[in-house]
Amino acid sequence: MKWDALLGQRVLDAVSFLVPALLFSAFALSPKASDLQNGLIQFGVLSLFLLGSLARLLGGWNQLRSYRFQVASAVFDITCLFAFLLIIPLAYGSPFAISLKAPTANLLFVFIIARIVLFDIRLVVWSGLSAAIGWGALTAIALFDPGSPGLTRQFVDYTTSGKILIGAQVEQIISILLVTAVSAAVVNAYQRDGLTGLRKKREFLEAFVRRRSRREKRGPTALILIRLENWHELAIANKSAANKTLKDVTTTLMGAPIPHEMAARYETDSIILWKRCAEDDVAFLNHLEVLKRRVQDIAGPLRLGVQLGAVRVDSSPETAVKNVELACDRAASRVNRIQLCDEEFVSWLKQQSRLKHRLETAAEDGLLIVYHQPIVDMLSNRMVGTEALLRLRSEDGSFVSPADFIPIAEQTGLIDEIGAYVLETASNDSLIMRQQGLDDDLFVSVNVAPAQVHAWTRLFAASDKAMRQGTNLKLEITESSAAQNPYMNERLMELRSCGAKLAIDDFGTGYSSLERLADLPFDTVKIDIAFTRKITTDAGFAMIDAIVRMASASGKDVIIEGIENAEQQALAMKAGIRFGQGFFFGRPGRIDEILTQAGVNLTLVRVKHTA
């Protein structure tokens, strides 16, 4: 069970209630003092102690989570305990030194340690300091107490002897402070990330909500979320290098010229800062650019990109946190990898919200359309397969870019349902193409999102159904997805067991080791369009040539994407690549358009497709 702050609060309330309840019971059973007035005072203190603890135990959770209330509660508990210790010698006519020997004093340690359950280091420190100061005051009272005839002179002389009394009580104070330090260290270890030393996400968010309103009076502030792209892939390939990079980035960010209010390791690959910011957008963006360059200087040599999202804290804390996450995600699609939550971004968020609602019923409303792009054998110029590409129709009849709606589908979990729809539609289209006389070995490739692999059940069921229908299916999985999922090898083998072939998409764009990729059961390597565009340069051709040699050595086919002209095709074939895809061979189109390119009767296809 994951520890919860409210559960910790209830544990603390129960402890705070049980202490005075036990003291009250012990006092009721003990011999009473002859002085009725002192006895009533003692009962009164215990009753106040008990009632205060009972009120907290029965109080509302929201109020109890107030930091000021927590501090007041800690001081109240320790003050009541010291009041009880002072009344003991008054009730029995004993010297005040007797309080220093009372077993009740051990409850101070209970109150200090009990604050650990809230995992707030300040509450532990408040409790410890209050106990240490109170014990010092109690010791001073005992030193100046002339004693009482109620005990033998020898005992009074012993307990009030300067060396004995002071030495013993200094030891008691040191013990209290040591317990406080250990308790604070435990809380700090819970709150802090072990690698970077920064706060953890949960503690950061709680502190941000608590302190934001007080900070507003001192000037504008902003949340800045910095994410290291491909850090997970680097961690798999070289964990020590990944950890060192994150530590170096943390040190750099903590030394930035504008001081931060708080910082935290937000996710495994990201750090969040809450700091003062300029009111002017230009100045603020310049500061963000400086931060990005500093981080890039460290991350760049290891092929780690940097995404940076920022939002001014001028709304509710929850809204600010949500917007900075969205801004950081959006930064991945921007050239400079920086996204400020400005008016343009807010407008984009509204558009995304409308798009999300549209996606929820897109399949039922017939707004999802599957296009196919030919994949050809460049030696014979014959179509050997197609890649199924999803399109979403907008309100005005145009198409929404997959770069806009696919991330939304992934974030909302709709990608699992949409992916199954695409796979089923592509499988049916493949069946139609074979019925129209195209080669039986014609394959159809379908892209698989990381979320589909994670969800898994629907993906496997849809793939198994497609194979049982006779579909020559090839599933394309991105390099980054293959590198991040620890269960990838096992699940790829299950997909192959049902007959599906596997291709690794966007190869070369991530940070995967060639050794790891060689171990995964892929049949095909697809070279990303980013490499194709550089194929006319010596460096670009050399890179593609190396990928082809590596793929051939491990028995994998190669498909090169993004062929747009005859020169690129010729160079690809020179590098030993047989299969190509791109506008040079055909643009994506509906199944009837693909069949028309292949010379199949359009009317017959439409009848069969409708049926």
LUMLODREN-33010 format. One record per residue (C-alpha): x negated, y negated, z negated. Coordinates in pm, whole numbers, padded with zeros to 5 digits, always signed. Layout:
N
XYZ
...
% end
This chain:
611
+00000+00000+00000
-00137-00339+00097
-00179-00574-00198
+00066-00862-00192
+00029-01195-00376
+00386-01179-00509
+00328-00831-00646
+00013-00963-00814
+00219-01248-00956
+00462-01003-01111
+00178-00802-01263
+00036-01119-01417
+00379-01220-01550
+00423-00878-01708
+00080-00897-01877
+00149-01250-02002
+00480-01134-02149
+00346-00816-02310
+00064-00996-02497
+00289-01221-02712
+00544-00939-02744
+00280-00710-02894
+00147-00987-03118
+00500-01062-03238
+00554-00693-03319
+00220-00663-03498
+00288-00973-03708
+00637-00848-03800
+00490-00522-03931
+00196-00678-04117
+00198-00800-04481
+00352-01148-04501
+00191-01451-04653
+00344-01586-04970
+00365-01931-04816
+00700-01930-04634
+00619-02249-04444
+00303-02104-04292
+00486-01784-04205
+00757-01979-04020
+00494-02176-03833
+00329-01854-03722
+00661-01705-03611
+00735-02032-03429
+00411-02023-03231
+00465-01660-03134
+00828-01734-03038
+00716-02023-02815
+00450-01802-02661
+00703-01523-02600
+00974-01750-02460
+00732-01924-02224
+00612-01589-02087
+00971-01463-02059
+01068-01776-01861
+00786-01711-01615
+00879-01346-01586
+01239-01434-01498
+01153-01737-01284
+01173-01766-00907
+00883-01647-00690
+00851-01968-00490
+00799-02179-00800
+00554-01930-00945
+00334-01952-00639
+00270-02322-00699
-00099-02373-00776
-00034-02642-01039
+00214-02412-01210
-00046-02135-01213
-00305-02361-01377
-00052-02479-01634
+00041-02118-01708
-00322-02020-01764
-00380-02312-02002
-00049-02239-02181
-00141-01874-02243
-00486-01953-02382
-00362-02249-02589
-00092-02037-02753
-00347-01767-02829
-00582-02016-02996
-00291-02167-03190
-00213-01821-03324
-00580-01768-03420
-00581-02098-03612
-00260-02016-03801
-00387-01677-03925
-00621-01824-04191
-00360-02084-04291
-00097-01815-04349
-00322-01600-04566
-00534-01866-04733
-00851-01737-04566
-01148-01929-04423
-01123-02022-04057
-01425-01799-03992
-01191-01500-04026
-01029-01600-03694
-01358-01544-03519
-01350-01181-03635
-00983-01121-03551
-00912-00850-03287
-00665-01096-03131
-00964-01283-02985
-01022-00995-02741
-00698-01093-02564
-00888-01391-02421
-01066-01148-02193
-00733-00997-02091
-00601-01338-01982
-00914-01411-01780
-00925-01072-01607
-00548-01077-01545
-00592-01378-01316
-00785-01157-01073
-00456-01010-00946
-00374-01342-00776
-00714-01347-00602
-00756-01721-00651
-01105-01802-00773
-01000-02138-00915
-00744-01982-01150
-01006-01740-01281
-01248-02029-01341
-00978-02241-01509
-00894-01954-01745
-01257-01881-01825
-01352-02242-01893
-01043-02295-02109
-01129-01986-02313
-01495-02088-02352
-01407-02445-02459
-01142-02319-02702
-01380-02069-02857
-01645-02337-02900
-01389-02558-03077
-01281-02270-03301
-01644-02203-03392
-01696-02571-03482
-01387-02567-03708
-01518-02256-03883
-01861-02415-03937
-01717-02715-04114
-01464-02514-04317
-01568-02511-04688
-01424-02166-04734
-01142-02034-04949
-01121-01858-05285
-00903-01591-05128
-01214-01391-05037
-01533-01309-05221
-01809-01567-05215
-02047-01314-05059
-01818-01261-04758
-01763-01634-04718
-02136-01700-04737
-02200-01429-04481
-01932-01532-04230
-02010-01905-04263
-02389-01865-04261
-02524-02091-03988
-02747-01836-03814
-02496-01551-03832
-02196-01763-03731
-02358-01964-03454
-02548-01668-03306
-02241-01445-03298
-02018-01709-03145
-02270-01814-02882
-02273-01448-02783
-01892-01455-02768
-01894-01763-02545
-02156-01606-02317
-01941-01292-02293
-01638-01500-02194
-01837-01682-01928
-01983-01356-01795
-01636-01201-01766
-01526-01516-01586
-01820-01498-01346
-01762-01130-01268
-01389-01188-01218
-01460-01484-00993
-01709-01275-00793
-01445-01004-00741
-01194-01261-00620
-01454-01424-00396
-01544-01088-00241
-01177-01029-00167
-01125-01372-00016
-01445-01393+00190
-01553-01217+00505
-01856-00999+00434
-02036-01084+00760
-01991-01461+00792
-01919-01558+00431
-01613-01753+00549
-01261-01721+00410
-01046-01444+00543
-00747-01528+00758
-00483-01475+00490
-00660-01688+00229
-00722-01961+00485
-00356-01981+00585
-00235-01991+00224
-00485-02264+00132
-00404-02459+00449
-00032-02464+00370
-00104-02566+00011
-00354-02844+00082
-00230-02990+00409
+00014-03244+00261
-00253-03385+00028
-00507-03411+00310
-00273-03612+00539
-00324-03926+00329
-00697-03926+00410
-00670-03939+00789
-00585-03718+01090
-00701-03357+01093
-00700-03075+01348
-00712-02698+01365
-00978-02566+01603
-00986-02198+01700
-01305-02071+01866
-01300-01725+02025
-01596-01531+02169
-01489-01363+02492
-01603-00999+02535
-01729-00985+02175
-01553-00651+02120
-01727-00498+02422
-02062-00624+02295
-01986-00479+01949
-01928-00137+02106
-02248-00158+02310
-02468-00322+02043
-02305-00381+01706
-02607-00546+01543
-02640-00796+01829
-02267-00876+01811
-02281-00932+01434
-02594-01147+01456
-02433-01359+01725
-02123-01419+01514
-02336-01513+01211
-02543-01755+01421
-02226-01910+01564
-02090-01952+01210
-02409-02126+01096
-02393-02359+01396
-02029-02450+01339
-02085-02514+00970
-02362-02759+01060
-02146-02961+01302
-02165-03341+01254
-01800-03385+01152
-01751-03196+00822
-01477-02937+00797
-01212-02909+00528
-01199-02530+00552
-01321-02255+00781
-01236-01888+00820
-01305-01582+01026
-00963-01578+01186
-00995-01254+01382
-01290-01024+01438
-01400-01231+01739
-01285-01579+01638
-01344-01856+01383
-01098-02128+01283
-01188-02473+01152
-00971-02731+00980
-01146-03065+01002
-01110-03438+01051
-01056-03552+01408
-01044-03867+01618
-00705-04014+01701
-00814-04078+02060
-00780-03775+02292
-01096-03855+02488
-01311-03873+02175
-01153-03557+02037
-01212-03367+02361
-01574-03484+02364
-01619-03338+02016
-01461-03010+02128
-01698-03001+02424
-01995-03047+02190
-01874-02759+01972
-01826-02537+02276
-02175-02613+02411
-02335-02534+02075
-02157-02201+02057
-02226-02128+02424
-02599-02181+02373
-02591-01887+02132
-02334-01666+02305
-02427-01734+02668
-02745-01523+02688
-02539-01220+02579
-02271-01278+02845
-02018-01392+02587
-01779-01663+02697
-01625-01918+02464
-01256-02013+02441
-01156-02310+02232
-00805-02419+02136
-00723-02723+01922
-00414-02890+01778
-00368-03198+01565
-00201-03119+01235
+00099-03351+01264
+00375-03091+01227
+00453-02809+00988
+00158-02583+00898
+00329-02283+01056
+00383-02469+01385
+00022-02594+01389
-00113-02240+01339
+00111-02096+01609
+00018-02370+01857
-00357-02339+01802
-00333-01964+01874
-00139-02032+02194
-00384-02307+02292
-00680-02073+02248
-00508-01808+02462
-00435-02071+02727
-00798-02184+02724
-00895-01856+02894
-00729-01976+03216
-00893-02320+03217
-01218-02399+03391
-01383-02558+03086
-01230-02299+02849
-01089-02578+02626
-00720-02639+02561
-00590-02927+02352
-00229-02912+02238
-00120-03233+02412
+00201-03336+02590
+00110-03134+02898
+00051-02825+02687
+00380-02870+02498
+00558-02892+02834
+00384-02571+02940
+00496-02402+02617
+00858-02490+02693
+00817-02346+03040
+00670-02029+02890
+00967-02002+02655
+01208-02018+02949
+00996-01760+03131
+01007-01529+02831
+01389-01535+02824
+01390-01469+03198
+01163-01167+03158
+01388-01008+02895
+01657-00932+03156
+01448-00956+03473
+01467-00585+03559
+01845-00570+03507
+01896-00890+03706
+01688-00765+03999
+01425-01036+03959
+01131-00795+03941
+01006-00701+04285
+00729-00455+04366
+00505-00549+04659
+00238-00328+04812
-00103-00427+04951
-00272-00183+05192
-00597-00009+05102
-00777+00105+05416
-01053+00340+05522
-01289+00089+05682
-01451+00359+05897
-01126+00449+06073
-00921+00136+05994
-00649+00371+05864
-00429+00291+05562
-00502+00547+05292
-00306+00393+05009
-00145+00084+04859
-00170-00110+04537
+00164-00189+04374
+00179-00557+04275
+00457-00698+04061
+00638-01020+04154
+00891-01218+03950
+01148-01431+04129
+01209-01775+03973
+01530-01975+03955
+01465-02156+04285
+01389-01834+04471
+01011-01873+04474
+00775-01633+04299
+00612-01686+03961
+00240-01610+03952
+00154-01284+03767
-00113-01486+03585
+00175-01679+03423
+00422-01406+03332
+00204-01099+03267
+00038-01252+02955
+00385-01337+02821
+00503-00983+02883
+00197-00852+02696
+00243-01088+02401
+00614-01007+02360
+00580-00631+02409
+00791-00638+02726
+00494-00515+02929
+00562-00157+02821
+00913-00162+02965
+00812-00364+03272
+00513-00138+03337
+00735+00171+03332
+00972+00000+03579
+00684-00079+03818
+00552+00275+03795
+00893+00425+03869
+00959+00185+04160
+00613+00242+04310
+00665+00618+04283
+00997+00594+04470
+00838+00372+04735
+00559+00626+04779
+00817+00898+04837
+00989+00684+05102
+00658+00618+05280
+00589+00991+05303
+00944+01057+05424
+00881+00808+05703
+00592+01007+05838
+00292+00851+05667
+00014+01082+05547
+00102+01308+05256
-00226+01214+05090
-00135+00842+05093
-00176+00723+04735
-00018+00437+04543
-00216+00252+04275
-00040+00102+03974
-00204-00134+03725
-00183-00033+03359
-00197-00301+03089
-00387-00243+02761
-00058-00265+02569
+00079+00028+02772
-00217+00244+02677
-00170+00141+02314
+00204+00221+02318
+00121+00530+02525
+00443+00738+02501
+00635+00558+02777
+00328+00537+03002
+00262+00909+02982
+00629+00998+03034
+00657+00771+03341
+00330+00904+03486
+00433+01265+03430
+00771+01201+03596
+00604+01038+03897
+00370+01333+03943
+00656+01583+03919
+00827+01389+04201
+00521+01452+04416
+00370+01102+04395
+00001+01075+04478
-00052+00839+04186
-00363+00643+04094
-00358+00440+03772
-00582+00132+03753
-00717+00038+03409
-00929-00270+03354
-01287-00238+03234
-01222-00445+02919
-00921-00228+02829
-01126+00088+02870
-01404-00049+02651
-01183-00173+02366
-00952+00125+02312
-01120+00391+02093
-00868+00653+02212
-00919+00576+02581
-01115+00890+02673
-00858+01119+02512
-00564+00944+02676
-00727+00929+03017
-00780+01304+03000
-00409+01350+02921
-00315+01139+03224
-00545+01346+03442
-00390+01662+03302
-00055+01565+03454
-00224+01510+03793
-00276+01134+03805
-00601+00993+03940
-00774+00707+03762
-00947+00392+03880
-01140+00136+03676
-01031-00210+03783
-01226-00539+03780
-01550-00349+03737
-01848-00562+03639
-01651-00846+03479
-01667-00718+03120
-01946-00622+02883
-01926-00246+02900
-02236-00033+02910
-02273+00172+03228
-02347+00473+03010
-02007+00448+02836
-01819+00397+03161
-01993+00696+03315
-01856+00910+03030
-01494+00807+03100
-01303+01032+03344
-01247+00781+03626
-01223+00889+03988
-01261+00546+04145
-01446+00221+04078
-01284-00098+04212
-01529-00382+04266
-01382-00711+04156
-01315-00994+04403
-01563-01213+04214
-01846-00992+04347
-01697-00974+04695
-01713-01352+04730
-02089-01339+04663
-02161-01047+04895
-02306-01276+05163
-02587-01381+04926
-02890-01161+04859
-02821-01150+04485
-02453-01070+04536
-02527-00792+04785
-02790-00644+04552
-02539-00636+04266
-02277-00456+04477
-02540-00216+04609
-02636-00127+04248
-02271-00063+04153
-02222+00162+04457
-02535+00363+04375
-02424+00405+04014
-02072+00513+04119
-02203+00757+04382
-02443+00913+04132
-02150+00987+03899
-01927+01119+04177
-01684+00825+04193
-01526+00664+04500
-01559+00289+04548
-01293+00042+04660
-01393-00319+04717
-01128-00585+04665
-01090-00929+04822
-01217-00861+05178
-01110-01168+05374
-01322-01160+05690
-01522-00933+05920
-01857-01039+05770
-01758-00927+05423
-01629-00598+05564
-01954-00535+05751
-02168-00605+05445
-01948-00384+05229
-01987-00097+05473
-02363-00161+05486
-02368-00114+05107
-02205+00226+05156
-01846+00134+05065
-01580+00318+05263
-01253+00181+05123
-01147-00184+05125
-00856-00403+05020
-00785-00768+05097
-00610-01019+05321
-00830-00911+05613
-00644-00578+05619
-00302-00702+05515
-00122-00922+05268
+00104-00783+04994
+00459-00719+05112
+00779-00529+05048
+00785-00162+05138
+00972-00228+05461
+00702-00479+05565
+00426-00228+05491
+00604+00036+05695
+00654-00210+05978
+00276-00266+05983
+00241+00112+06008
+00488+00123+06304
+00774+00292+06117
+01140+00225+06213
+01256-00061+05986
+01631+00014+06003
+01587+00377+05904
+01371+00280+05609
+01622+00029+05482
+01901+00288+05495
+01694+00541+05306
+01571+00283+05056
+01925+00163+04989
+02046+00515+04947
% end
